[in-house]
């Protein structure tokens, strides 16, 4: 394995770790909304779907959606470039 490929794979791993953190923060925030709405530890289908709808359309989550989209595009671009290097 050559050095540029190893560096690209390391960068891809970092981008993927950032993507995971952003995605799980967004999911856990939506789950917290569903728990707060239902008042139970395990919310039902209705509160969960309302929380997801708010997560996908609400202004409160706009920044998280933006960063998730940017990191997704970056991850796809880095994956494509890595595949060209192999």
PDB file as gemmi writes it, atoms N, CA and C in Angstrom:
CRYST1    1.000    1.000    1.000  90.00  90.00  90.00 P 1                      
ATOM      1  N   UNK A   1       0.858  -1.174   0.000  1.00  0.00           N  
ATOM      2  CA  UNK A   1       0.000   0.000   0.000  1.00  0.00           C  
ATOM      3  C   UNK A   1       0.903   1.236   0.000  1.00  0.00           C  
ATOM      4  N   UNK A   2       0.613   2.156  -0.879  1.00  0.00           N  
ATOM      5  CA  UNK A   2       1.430   3.363  -0.951  1.00  0.00           C  
ATOM      6  C   UNK A   2       0.933   4.419   0.047  1.00  0.00           C  
ATOM      7  N   UNK A   3       1.780   5.390   0.279  1.00  0.00           N  
ATOM      8  CA  UNK A   3       1.497   6.405   1.297  1.00  0.00           C  
ATOM      9  C   UNK A   3       0.273   7.269   0.975  1.00  0.00           C  
ATOM     10  N   UNK A   4       0.073   7.740  -0.263  1.00  0.00           N  
ATOM     11  CA  UNK A   4      -1.139   8.537  -0.535  1.00  0.00           C  
ATOM     12  C   UNK A   4      -2.433   7.762  -0.292  1.00  0.00           C  
ATOM     13  N   UNK A   5      -2.445   6.485  -0.615  1.00  0.00           N  
ATOM     14  CA  UNK A   5      -3.637   5.678  -0.375  1.00  0.00           C  
ATOM     15  C   UNK A   5      -3.880   5.511   1.126  1.00  0.00           C  
ATOM     16  N   UNK A   6      -2.821   5.290   1.878  1.00  0.00           N  
ATOM     17  CA  UNK A   6      -2.969   5.162   3.333  1.00  0.00           C  
ATOM     18  C   UNK A   6      -3.479   6.463   3.943  1.00  0.00           C  
ATOM     19  N   UNK A   7      -2.982   7.587   3.451  1.00  0.00           N  
ATOM     20  CA  UNK A   7      -3.439   8.884   3.954  1.00  0.00           C  
ATOM     21  C   UNK A   7      -4.911   9.107   3.591  1.00  0.00           C  
ATOM     22  N   UNK A   8      -5.302   8.720   2.404  1.00  0.00           N  
ATOM     23  CA  UNK A   8      -6.697   8.888   1.989  1.00  0.00           C  
ATOM     24  C   UNK A   8      -7.623   7.991   2.816  1.00  0.00           C  
ATOM     25  N   UNK A   9      -7.188   6.774   3.107  1.00  0.00           N  
ATOM     26  CA  UNK A   9      -7.998   5.888   3.938  1.00  0.00           C  
ATOM     27  C   UNK A   9      -8.113   6.419   5.367  1.00  0.00           C  
ATOM     28  N   UNK A  10      -7.042   7.002   5.880  1.00  0.00           N  
ATOM     29  CA  UNK A  10      -7.101   7.600   7.217  1.00  0.00           C  
ATOM     30  C   UNK A  10      -8.051   8.794   7.230  1.00  0.00           C  
ATOM     31  N   UNK A  11      -7.996   9.621   6.203  1.00  0.00           N  
ATOM     32  CA  UNK A  11      -8.916  10.757   6.099  1.00  0.00           C  
ATOM     33  C   UNK A  11     -10.359  10.274   5.975  1.00  0.00           C  
ATOM     34  N   UNK A  12     -10.568   9.220   5.211  1.00  0.00           N  
ATOM     35  CA  UNK A  12     -11.906   8.656   5.060  1.00  0.00           C  
ATOM     36  C   UNK A  12     -12.425   8.141   6.405  1.00  0.00           C  
ATOM     37  N   UNK A  13     -11.569   7.536   7.193  1.00  0.00           N  
ATOM     38  CA  UNK A  13     -11.979   7.050   8.517  1.00  0.00           C  
ATOM     39  C   UNK A  13     -12.373   8.205   9.426  1.00  0.00           C  
ATOM     40  N   UNK A  14     -11.654   9.302   9.354  1.00  0.00           N  
ATOM     41  CA  UNK A  14     -11.977  10.474  10.169  1.00  0.00           C  
ATOM     42  C   UNK A  14     -13.317  11.070   9.735  1.00  0.00           C  
ATOM     43  N   UNK A  15     -13.525  11.198   8.432  1.00  0.00           N  
ATOM     44  CA  UNK A  15     -14.788  11.730   7.919  1.00  0.00           C  
ATOM     45  C   UNK A  15     -15.942  10.820   8.327  1.00  0.00           C  
ATOM     46  N   UNK A  16     -15.740   9.514   8.269  1.00  0.00           N  
ATOM     47  CA  UNK A  16     -16.784   8.578   8.659  1.00  0.00           C  
ATOM     48  C   UNK A  16     -17.099   8.690  10.151  1.00  0.00           C  
ATOM     49  N   UNK A  17     -16.082   8.861  10.979  1.00  0.00           N  
ATOM     50  CA  UNK A  17     -16.314   9.025  12.418  1.00  0.00           C  
ATOM     51  C   UNK A  17     -17.106  10.300  12.705  1.00  0.00           C  
ATOM     52  N   UNK A  18     -16.785  11.377  12.003  1.00  0.00           N  
ATOM     53  CA  UNK A  18     -17.539  12.626  12.163  1.00  0.00           C  
ATOM     54  C   UNK A  18     -18.974  12.429  11.717  1.00  0.00           C  
ATOM     55  N   UNK A  19     -19.171  11.728  10.610  1.00  0.00           N  
ATOM     56  CA  UNK A  19     -20.524  11.461  10.107  1.00  0.00           C  
ATOM     57  C   UNK A  19     -21.330  10.672  11.129  1.00  0.00           C  
ATOM     58  N   UNK A  20     -20.712   9.680  11.755  1.00  0.00           N  
ATOM     59  CA  UNK A  20     -21.396   8.868  12.768  1.00  0.00           C  
ATOM     60  C   UNK A  20     -21.836   9.736  13.938  1.00  0.00           C  
ATOM     61  N   UNK A  21     -20.952  10.600  14.416  1.00  0.00           N  
ATOM     62  CA  UNK A  21     -21.280  11.462  15.553  1.00  0.00           C  
ATOM     63  C   UNK A  21     -22.458  12.378  15.214  1.00  0.00           C  
ATOM     64  N   UNK A  22     -22.424  12.993  14.043  1.00  0.00           N  
ATOM     65  CA  UNK A  22     -23.504  13.898  13.639  1.00  0.00           C  
ATOM     66  C   UNK A  22     -24.823  13.136  13.505  1.00  0.00           C  
ATOM     67  N   UNK A  23     -24.791  11.975  12.869  1.00  0.00           N  
ATOM     68  CA  UNK A  23     -26.010  11.204  12.652  1.00  0.00           C  
ATOM     69  C   UNK A  23     -26.626  10.748  13.975  1.00  0.00           C  
ATOM     70  N   UNK A  24     -25.798  10.262  14.891  1.00  0.00           N  
ATOM     71  CA  UNK A  24     -26.345   9.779  16.153  1.00  0.00           C  
ATOM     72  C   UNK A  24     -26.821  10.913  17.053  1.00  0.00           C  
ATOM     73  N   UNK A  25     -26.155  12.059  17.001  1.00  0.00           N  
ATOM     74  CA  UNK A  25     -26.656  13.202  17.773  1.00  0.00           C  
ATOM     75  C   UNK A  25     -28.038  13.611  17.283  1.00  0.00           C  
ATOM     76  N   UNK A  26     -28.233  13.602  15.969  1.00  0.00           N  
ATOM     77  CA  UNK A  26     -29.526  13.954  15.381  1.00  0.00           C  
ATOM     78  C   UNK A  26     -30.593  12.923  15.781  1.00  0.00           C  
ATOM     79  N   UNK A  27     -30.256  11.640  15.687  1.00  0.00           N  
ATOM     80  CA  UNK A  27     -31.211  10.596  16.046  1.00  0.00           C  
ATOM     81  C   UNK A  27     -31.559  10.637  17.533  1.00  0.00           C  
ATOM     82  N   UNK A  28     -30.573  10.835  18.389  1.00  0.00           N  
ATOM     83  CA  UNK A  28     -30.845  10.886  19.819  1.00  0.00           C  
ATOM     84  C   UNK A  28     -31.640  12.132  20.197  1.00  0.00           C  
ATOM     85  N   UNK A  29     -31.451  13.223  19.495  1.00  0.00           N  
ATOM     86  CA  UNK A  29     -32.247  14.424  19.752  1.00  0.00           C  
ATOM     87  C   UNK A  29     -33.703  14.176  19.367  1.00  0.00           C  
ATOM     88  N   UNK A  30     -33.927  13.499  18.252  1.00  0.00           N  
ATOM     89  CA  UNK A  30     -35.299  13.178  17.862  1.00  0.00           C  
ATOM     90  C   UNK A  30     -35.922  12.198  18.849  1.00  0.00           C  
ATOM     91  N   UNK A  31     -35.160  11.248  19.332  1.00  0.00           N  
ATOM     92  CA  UNK A  31     -35.686  10.312  20.321  1.00  0.00           C  
ATOM     93  C   UNK A  31     -36.045  11.040  21.613  1.00  0.00           C  
ATOM     94  N   UNK A  32     -35.215  11.987  22.014  1.00  0.00           N  
ATOM     95  CA  UNK A  32     -35.514  12.762  23.222  1.00  0.00           C  
ATOM     96  C   UNK A  32     -36.819  13.535  23.061  1.00  0.00           C  
ATOM     97  N   UNK A  33     -37.073  14.055  21.879  1.00  0.00           N  
ATOM     98  CA  UNK A  33     -38.347  14.741  21.619  1.00  0.00           C  
ATOM     99  C   UNK A  33     -39.520  13.778  21.750  1.00  0.00           C  
ATOM    100  N   UNK A  34     -39.365  12.570  21.210  1.00  0.00           N  
ATOM    101  CA  UNK A  34     -40.443  11.582  21.291  1.00  0.00           C  
ATOM    102  C   UNK A  34     -40.689  11.158  22.739  1.00  0.00           C  
ATOM    103  N   UNK A  35     -39.634  10.992  23.513  1.00  0.00           N  
ATOM    104  CA  UNK A  35     -39.776  10.625  24.921  1.00  0.00           C  
ATOM    105  C   UNK A  35     -40.444  11.759  25.693  1.00  0.00           C  
ATOM    106  N   UNK A  36     -40.047  12.999  25.410  1.00  0.00           N  
ATOM    107  CA  UNK A  36     -40.650  14.140  26.106  1.00  0.00           C  
ATOM    108  C   UNK A  36     -42.132  14.278  25.765  1.00  0.00           C  
ATOM    109  N   UNK A  37     -42.483  14.013  24.518  1.00  0.00           N  
ATOM    110  CA  UNK A  37     -43.886  14.128  24.109  1.00  0.00           C  
ATOM    111  C   UNK A  37     -44.742  13.026  24.733  1.00  0.00           C  
ATOM    112  N   UNK A  38     -44.227  11.806  24.742  1.00  0.00           N  
ATOM    113  CA  UNK A  38     -45.034  10.688  25.240  1.00  0.00           C  
ATOM    114  C   UNK A  38     -44.989  10.569  26.760  1.00  0.00           C  
ATOM    115  N   UNK A  39     -43.912  11.041  27.390  1.00  0.00           N  
ATOM    116  CA  UNK A  39     -43.778  10.905  28.833  1.00  0.00           C  
ATOM    117  C   UNK A  39     -43.341   9.516  29.267  1.00  0.00           C  
ATOM    118  N   UNK A  40     -42.957   8.685  28.322  1.00  0.00           N  
ATOM    119  CA  UNK A  40     -42.515   7.320  28.621  1.00  0.00           C  
ATOM    120  C   UNK A  40     -41.103   7.102  28.116  1.00  0.00           C  
ATOM    121  N   UNK A  41     -40.440   6.132  28.702  1.00  0.00           N  
ATOM    122  CA  UNK A  41     -39.079   5.802  28.266  1.00  0.00           C  
ATOM    123  C   UNK A  41     -39.087   5.218  26.862  1.00  0.00           C  
ATOM    124  N   UNK A  42     -40.092   4.416  26.569  1.00  0.00           N  
ATOM    125  CA  UNK A  42     -40.240   3.829  25.240  1.00  0.00           C  
ATOM    126  C   UNK A  42     -41.486   4.419  24.577  1.00  0.00           C  
ATOM    127  N   UNK A  43     -41.303   5.487  23.795  1.00  0.00           N  
ATOM    128  CA  UNK A  43     -42.467   6.124  23.172  1.00  0.00           C  
ATOM    129  C   UNK A  43     -43.077   5.214  22.112  1.00  0.00           C  
ATOM    130  N   UNK A  44     -44.336   5.419  21.872  1.00  0.00           N  
ATOM    131  CA  UNK A  44     -45.037   4.621  20.870  1.00  0.00           C  
ATOM    132  C   UNK A  44     -44.741   5.098  19.454  1.00  0.00           C  
ATOM    133  N   UNK A  45     -45.472   4.521  18.529  1.00  0.00           N  
ATOM    134  CA  UNK A  45     -45.262   4.827  17.111  1.00  0.00           C  
ATOM    135  C   UNK A  45     -45.638   6.266  16.779  1.00  0.00           C  
ATOM    136  N   UNK A  46     -46.733   6.759  17.337  1.00  0.00           N  
ATOM    137  CA  UNK A  46     -47.189   8.121  17.041  1.00  0.00           C  
ATOM    138  C   UNK A  46     -46.182   9.190  17.422  1.00  0.00           C  
ATOM    139  N   UNK A  47     -45.728   9.233  18.681  1.00  0.00           N  
ATOM    140  CA  UNK A  47     -44.728  10.235  19.056  1.00  0.00           C  
ATOM    141  C   UNK A  47     -43.408  10.089  18.296  1.00  0.00           C  
ATOM    142  N   UNK A  48     -43.058   8.846  17.994  1.00  0.00           N  
ATOM    143  CA  UNK A  48     -41.815   8.621  17.247  1.00  0.00           C  
ATOM    144  C   UNK A  48     -41.920   9.183  15.836  1.00  0.00           C  
ATOM    145  N   UNK A  49     -43.028   8.932  15.174  1.00  0.00           N  
ATOM    146  CA  UNK A  49     -43.208   9.455  13.811  1.00  0.00           C  
ATOM    147  C   UNK A  49     -43.289  10.976  13.796  1.00  0.00           C  
ATOM    148  N   UNK A  50     -43.947  11.564  14.807  1.00  0.00           N  
ATOM    149  CA  UNK A  50     -44.000  13.028  14.882  1.00  0.00           C  
ATOM    150  C   UNK A  50     -42.615  13.608  15.120  1.00  0.00           C  
ATOM    151  N   UNK A  51     -41.817  12.937  15.941  1.00  0.00           N  
ATOM    152  CA  UNK A  51     -40.454  13.408  16.199  1.00  0.00           C  
ATOM    153  C   UNK A  51     -39.603  13.319  14.935  1.00  0.00           C  
ATOM    154  N   UNK A  52     -39.758  12.243  14.170  1.00  0.00           N  
ATOM    155  CA  UNK A  52     -39.006  12.118  12.922  1.00  0.00           C  
ATOM    156  C   UNK A  52     -39.459  13.150  11.904  1.00  0.00           C  
ATOM    157  N   UNK A  53     -40.769  13.408  11.828  1.00  0.00           N  
ATOM    158  CA  UNK A  53     -41.254  14.438  10.907  1.00  0.00           C  
ATOM    159  C   UNK A  53     -40.655  15.793  11.269  1.00  0.00           C  
ATOM    160  N   UNK A  54     -40.628  16.101  12.583  1.00  0.00           N  
ATOM    161  CA  UNK A  54     -40.006  17.353  13.028  1.00  0.00           C  
ATOM    162  C   UNK A  54     -38.516  17.366  12.712  1.00  0.00           C  
ATOM    163  N   UNK A  55     -37.870  16.226  12.852  1.00  0.00           N  
ATOM    164  CA  UNK A  55     -36.442  16.144  12.546  1.00  0.00           C  
ATOM    165  C   UNK A  55     -36.128  16.368  11.080  1.00  0.00           C  
ATOM    166  N   UNK A  56     -37.031  15.932  10.206  1.00  0.00           N  
ATOM    167  CA  UNK A  56     -36.806  16.089   8.772  1.00  0.00           C  
ATOM    168  C   UNK A  56     -37.275  17.434   8.225  1.00  0.00           C  
ATOM    169  N   UNK A  57     -38.198  18.105   8.916  1.00  0.00           N  
ATOM    170  CA  UNK A  57     -38.754  19.335   8.360  1.00  0.00           C  
ATOM    171  C   UNK A  57     -38.621  20.551   9.265  1.00  0.00           C  
ATOM    172  N   UNK A  58     -38.380  20.366  10.546  1.00  0.00           N  
ATOM    173  CA  UNK A  58     -38.385  21.478  11.494  1.00  0.00           C  
ATOM    174  C   UNK A  58     -37.165  22.375  11.398  1.00  0.00           C  
ATOM    175  N   UNK A  59     -37.390  23.648  11.680  1.00  0.00           N  
ATOM    176  CA  UNK A  59     -36.297  24.619  11.646  1.00  0.00           C  
ATOM    177  C   UNK A  59     -35.293  24.364  12.767  1.00  0.00           C  
ATOM    178  N   UNK A  60     -35.755  23.745  13.836  1.00  0.00           N  
ATOM    179  CA  UNK A  60     -34.875  23.462  14.972  1.00  0.00           C  
ATOM    180  C   UNK A  60     -33.715  22.543  14.575  1.00  0.00           C  
ATOM    181  N   UNK A  61     -33.946  21.667  13.632  1.00  0.00           N  
ATOM    182  CA  UNK A  61     -32.938  20.690  13.212  1.00  0.00           C  
ATOM    183  C   UNK A  61     -32.249  21.065  11.901  1.00  0.00           C  
ATOM    184  N   UNK A  62     -32.449  22.268  11.431  1.00  0.00           N  
ATOM    185  CA  UNK A  62     -31.901  22.659  10.126  1.00  0.00           C  
ATOM    186  C   UNK A  62     -30.385  22.572  10.098  1.00  0.00           C  
ATOM    187  N   UNK A  63     -29.733  23.022  11.150  1.00  0.00           N  
ATOM    188  CA  UNK A  63     -28.268  22.985  11.178  1.00  0.00           C  
ATOM    189  C   UNK A  63     -27.747  21.550  11.201  1.00  0.00           C  
ATOM    190  N   UNK A  64     -28.393  20.682  11.968  1.00  0.00           N  
ATOM    191  CA  UNK A  64     -27.956  19.285  12.005  1.00  0.00           C  
ATOM    192  C   UNK A  64     -28.160  18.603  10.661  1.00  0.00           C  
ATOM    193  N   UNK A  65     -29.283  18.902  10.000  1.00  0.00           N  
ATOM    194  CA  UNK A  65     -29.503  18.337   8.666  1.00  0.00           C  
ATOM    195  C   UNK A  65     -28.467  18.845   7.679  1.00  0.00           C  
ATOM    196  N   UNK A  66     -28.124  20.117   7.778  1.00  0.00           N  
ATOM    197  CA  UNK A  66     -27.117  20.680   6.882  1.00  0.00           C  
ATOM    198  C   UNK A  66     -25.774  19.984   7.068  1.00  0.00           C  
ATOM    199  N   UNK A  67     -25.326  19.868   8.316  1.00  0.00           N  
ATOM    200  CA  UNK A  67     -24.035  19.228   8.571  1.00  0.00           C  
ATOM    201  C   UNK A  67     -24.042  17.750   8.203  1.00  0.00           C  
ATOM    202  N   UNK A  68     -25.174  17.094   8.406  1.00  0.00           N  
ATOM    203  CA  UNK A  68     -25.268  15.690   8.002  1.00  0.00           C  
ATOM    204  C   UNK A  68     -25.187  15.569   6.477  1.00  0.00           C  
ATOM    205  N   UNK A  69     -25.836  16.467   5.762  1.00  0.00           N  
ATOM    206  CA  UNK A  69     -25.761  16.450   4.300  1.00  0.00           C  
ATOM    207  C   UNK A  69     -24.365  16.743   3.785  1.00  0.00           C  
ATOM    208  N   UNK A  70     -23.714  17.743   4.381  1.00  0.00           N  
ATOM    209  CA  UNK A  70     -22.346  18.097   3.960  1.00  0.00           C  
ATOM    210  C   UNK A  70     -21.399  16.941   4.230  1.00  0.00           C  
ATOM    211  N   UNK A  71     -21.520  16.352   5.409  1.00  0.00           N  
ATOM    212  CA  UNK A  71     -20.612  15.246   5.736  1.00  0.00           C  
ATOM    213  C   UNK A  71     -20.909  14.015   4.883  1.00  0.00           C  
ATOM    214  N   UNK A  72     -22.163  13.819   4.496  1.00  0.00           N  
ATOM    215  CA  UNK A  72     -22.496  12.700   3.614  1.00  0.00           C  
ATOM    216  C   UNK A  72     -21.880  12.887   2.235  1.00  0.00           C  
ATOM    217  N   UNK A  73     -22.007  14.098   1.690  1.00  0.00           N  
ATOM    218  CA  UNK A  73     -21.411  14.372   0.379  1.00  0.00           C  
ATOM    219  C   UNK A  73     -19.893  14.236   0.441  1.00  0.00           C  
ATOM    220  N   UNK A  74     -19.282  14.742   1.504  1.00  0.00           N  
ATOM    221  CA  UNK A  74     -17.826  14.615   1.660  1.00  0.00           C  
ATOM    222  C   UNK A  74     -17.406  13.152   1.772  1.00  0.00           C  
ATOM    223  N   UNK A  75     -18.162  12.371   2.531  1.00  0.00           N  
ATOM    224  CA  UNK A  75     -17.844  10.951   2.676  1.00  0.00           C  
ATOM    225  C   UNK A  75     -17.968  10.214   1.345  1.00  0.00           C  
ATOM    226  N   UNK A  76     -18.997  10.533   0.582  1.00  0.00           N  
ATOM    227  CA  UNK A  76     -19.153   9.904  -0.731  1.00  0.00           C  
ATOM    228  C   UNK A  76     -18.028  10.310  -1.679  1.00  0.00           C  
ATOM    229  N   UNK A  77     -17.632  11.573  -1.637  1.00  0.00           N  
ATOM    230  CA  UNK A  77     -16.543  12.039  -2.503  1.00  0.00           C  
ATOM    231  C   UNK A  77     -15.222  11.371  -2.136  1.00  0.00           C  
ATOM    232  N   UNK A  78     -14.942  11.297  -0.860  1.00  0.00           N  
ATOM    233  CA  UNK A  78     -13.694  10.656  -0.423  1.00  0.00           C  
ATOM    234  C   UNK A  78     -13.707   9.172  -0.761  1.00  0.00           C  
ATOM    235  N   UNK A  79     -14.854   8.530  -0.635  1.00  0.00           N  
ATOM    236  CA  UNK A  79     -14.961   7.106  -0.986  1.00  0.00           C  
ATOM    237  C   UNK A  79     -14.705   6.901  -2.464  1.00  0.00           C  
ATOM    238  N   UNK A  80     -15.254   7.796  -3.276  1.00  0.00           N  
ATOM    239  CA  UNK A  80     -15.033   7.692  -4.721  1.00  0.00           C  
ATOM    240  C   UNK A  80     -13.551   7.889  -5.062  1.00  0.00           C  
ATOM    241  N   UNK A  81     -12.935   8.905  -4.465  1.00  0.00           N  
ATOM    242  CA  UNK A  81     -11.517   9.143  -4.731  1.00  0.00           C  
ATOM    243  C   UNK A  81     -10.654   7.988  -4.259  1.00  0.00           C  
ATOM    244  N   UNK A  82     -11.017   7.403  -3.144  1.00  0.00           N  
ATOM    245  CA  UNK A  82     -10.255   6.250  -2.650  1.00  0.00           C  
ATOM    246  C   UNK A  82     -10.378   5.073  -3.597  1.00  0.00           C  
ATOM    247  N   UNK A  83     -11.567   4.879  -4.155  1.00  0.00           N  
ATOM    248  CA  UNK A  83     -11.736   3.769  -5.103  1.00  0.00           C  
ATOM    249  C   UNK A  83     -10.941   4.008  -6.376  1.00  0.00           C  
ATOM    250  N   UNK A  84     -10.750   5.258  -6.758  1.00  0.00           N  
ATOM    251  CA  UNK A  84      -9.938   5.538  -7.942  1.00  0.00           C  
ATOM    252  C   UNK A  84      -8.452   5.286  -7.685  1.00  0.00           C  
ATOM    253  N   UNK A  85      -8.046   5.404  -6.432  1.00  0.00           N  
ATOM    254  CA  UNK A  85      -6.625   5.220  -6.094  1.00  0.00           C  
ATOM    255  C   UNK A  85      -6.238   3.754  -5.975  1.00  0.00           C  
ATOM    256  N   UNK A  86      -7.206   2.867  -5.839  1.00  0.00           N  
ATOM    257  CA  UNK A  86      -6.853   1.447  -5.664  1.00  0.00           C  
ATOM    258  C   UNK A  86      -6.689   0.745  -6.979  1.00  0.00           C  
TER     259      UNK A  86                                                      
END                                                                             
